[in-house]
Amino acid sequence: MKKLSLILNILLACALFLMLVAFGLPPASAKAAPTAETAVDAADEPELICATGRSIQVSGTAVVNVTPDRVLIQMGVQSNGYTPQRVEAVNSATINKMIRALKALGVEEKDIVTDWYVIDPIYDDGNSLTIEGYRIYNIVAITLRDISKVNKVIVASLKAGANQVVNVEFYLSDLRKYRDQARELAMKAAQEKARDLASAAGAQTGCVMTINENTWSNYNGGWYRSWYGQSQNLWTQNTVQNVAPSGGEGGALTEAGPVNLGQISVRAEVSASFSLR
């Protein structure tokens, strides 16, 4: 009997202990899980929130003037003849002579292509259907990688039989790099302007709220660059930089001739708004 009573007392004690554990102590998971308030430092809260109650909007402009490293020259060859066969033969002979002259100057054959080819009949007069002969309009496009030879290429082409200078266009082989540079300078100008204006008003700039961008490029050469283009830069630019193309020397010039080497202006404009604090 005593043994049975001892066993019952032990069971009751165990049951009482389990009840105390179940109702008197908080679960371990409740202690380990952090609350939302403890996860974020109260002192850091202002830095995580961009106040938009007050703001400032400014613009920034930058121009990067770069010496071009490529030029596209379009030379026209116009040939006349009494028959299509004759005019074709004359035109082909002129083109072949022109290609040989260009190769002698170091222009590779892959950089000489036919850009335009049209053959038209020549009538007796405006109202006549009588064909007097035929005319070929042929434009040869030359990509020149040594821009110092622009005038030599034009003169050699004319001597070989070309009779028109259709177009001479300078450009950059790595324009993207200078566009990115102009954007960076324009954004820097906008940030500096915003800080200065905010400081004058007794405030400070906060986070960037909006950014709008416009980028383009144009060739400035001859009177346009020295008069209109230069005045435009003085009136509107925040930043102007003159740089040489990759692997080239700034200020390189073509030899004496009708074509003067100018610069390509890569321009970027941004407008941005900043919060004030």
Secondary structure, 3 states (H helix, E strand, C coil): CHHHHHHHHHHHHHHHHHHHHHHHCCCHHHHHCCCHHHHCCHHHHHHHCCCCCCEEEEEEEEEEEECCCEEEEEEEEEEEECCHHHHHHHHHHHHHHHHHHHHHCCCCHHHEEEEEEEEEEEECCCCCCCEEEEEEEEEEEEEECCHHHHHHHHHHHHHHCCCEEEEEEEECCCHHHHHHHHHHHHHHHHHHHHHHHHHHCCCCEEEEEEEEEEEEEEEECHHHHHHHHHHHHHHHCCEEEEECCCCCCCCCCCCCCCCCCCEEEEEEEEEEEEEEC
